[in-house]
Amino acid sequence: GPKCYSMIVNKWNKEKQQYEFKPKITSKGISKSQDISHSDYVNVINKDIVKKGINGTLKVYDNVMSSIQVEKYALTGFNNKSIVLRNQCCCPYIKGLTAKDYLIKDQ
């Protein structure tokens, strides 16, 4: 899945004379046109639902331009680029290695 950063933005509302708290989510590597909302993140985490999206590209071959649309996973609840160790550290994924193959030095 993409790297996701979430934060709560608080803005002062002059009319109500109080702060308004709104969730703000920023995604790295995801098109903003996929219409990903805060509830999509909640569903992925709590209900293990996968949010799909369409990525469109243009390719040229032999002077012919083609538009290709591929359905991809926009949000998933798993990370296939790193391994989480028993002490909650993340290590890079290397084909053939598992979490048991990494040595953890206790300090």
Secondary structure as UniProt FT lines:
FT   STRAND          3..13
FT   TURN            14..17
FT   STRAND          18..28
FT   HELIX           32..34
FT   HELIX           38..47
FT   STRAND          51..61
FT   TURN            62..63
FT   STRAND          64..75
FT   STRAND          82..84
FT   TURN            86..87
FT   STRAND          90..92
FT   TURN            95..96
FT   HELIX           99..101
//
